[in-house]
Amino acid sequence: MAKSIEFHFELYENSFVNDPVWSVQASSAFPAVSIGDRFEHRALSNVAWSSPPSKGQEFRVKDVDHIFWEVDTHIGHKLMVLIDLTELG
């Protein structure tokens, strides 16, 4: 019998060492995220950003990590995305 897959997304600001600023679980995979991608933060109004972008700044993806695990009931995939403030340019 095939196992189900759980998909997790965790968003980090400044470092993977800190707790994620936002996380979510879904029943289908998240789209690909690449280093250098622009990250639009304004739709996540419930996130307490440590330093939100000011005029002339934006969030960019700095690093991406994938974690996989398998347990008796399912397979898990966690997409961890690290964002950092950059100057527009």
SULKALIN-V133332 format. One record per residue. RES is the residue in one small letter. PHI is phi in whole degrees, 0 to 359 (NA if undefined). PSI is psi in radians with two decimals (none if undefined). Layout:
RES	PHI	PSI
RES	PHI	PSI
This chain:
m	NA	2.32
a	287	2.48
k	274	2.62
s	283	2.83
i	241	2.30
e	259	2.35
f	247	2.28
h	235	2.53
f	231	2.25
e	233	2.32
l	249	2.22
y	241	2.54
e	245	2.15
n	79	-0.63
s	197	2.53
f	288	-0.25
v	291	-0.59
n	287	2.89
d	293	2.63
p	296	2.56
v	278	-0.33
w	203	2.46
s	211	2.69
v	206	2.69
q	240	2.51
a	219	2.89
s	265	-0.06
s	227	2.82
a	293	2.64
f	274	2.69
p	297	2.79
a	297	2.48
v	234	2.33
s	238	2.66
i	302	2.34
g	97	-0.28
d	299	2.50
r	285	2.42
f	244	2.00
e	277	2.02
h	264	-0.30
r	295	-0.44
a	287	-0.31
l	265	1.17
s	291	-0.33
n	272	0.02
v	273	2.35
a	268	1.52
w	294	2.40
s	289	-0.61
s	207	1.57
p	293	2.70
p	300	2.42
s	256	-3.12
k	305	2.27
g	87	0.13
q	233	2.81
e	206	2.85
f	271	2.39
r	232	2.58
v	288	2.15
k	263	-0.61
d	204	2.71
v	224	2.32
d	233	2.55
h	238	2.34
i	237	2.33
f	237	2.54
w	211	2.83
e	224	2.28
v	234	3.13
d	304	-0.66
t	265	-0.39
h	197	3.00
i	251	2.46
g	242	2.55
h	225	2.09
k	248	2.17
l	260	2.03
m	250	2.17
v	239	2.21
l	255	2.17
i	247	2.74
d	215	2.60
l	287	2.38
t	226	2.77
e	279	2.44
l	296	2.52
g	176	none
